[in-house]
Amino acid sequence: MTAFFLTIGAGNCLITACQDFRYREIHLLPLIFFALSGVFYRYSESGWAFLGEWLTNLTLLASMLSLVWLFYRIKGTKKVMDVKMGWGDVIFLAILGIWLKPFSFLFFYSANTFLLSIVFVLGRMTGMIPETYPIPLAGVLGIAFSVFMPLWHFFLPENYFYP
């Protein structure tokens, strides 16, 4: 049954990625299905214990977003949300926190954001990515999730990313 919910979640991630790349907006319906499939997936694995892990992930996310907000405020940017980062990215990250345990969430977010930053810096240096093109964070994380979550589920030991 977990494979079914994983397939639903990965499919909705790909829909979200397509919307983020093409339209630079994320619709609510795929996010709702992504969240619901994540709840059913995690409940089938660990019962209601996942709620505590999700709250831990939300705390980590709030800390990271506070640092980003503080960084841009120090630089003098008045409005951070909807200019530097969209609410769709934040909601997607909050829902992603349902799917992953805290260490996995932190690793997944950090690794993908680091790789995405390198790609965008190189792309902008070479002129392949325009300076005005915003980073599609939810789209990139959605594609990475759709690729790596099935690998984690089917091929790695249960607690590989969670000590």
Secondary structure, 3 states (H helix, E strand, C coil): CHHHHHHHHHHHHHHHHHHHHHHCCCCHHHHHHHHHHHHHHHHHHHHHHHHHHHHHHHHHHHHHHHHHHHHHHHHCCCCCECCCECHHHHHHHHHHHHHCCHHHHHHHHHHHHHHHHHHHHHHHHHCCCCCCCCCCHHHHHHHHHHHHHHHHHHHCCCCCCCC
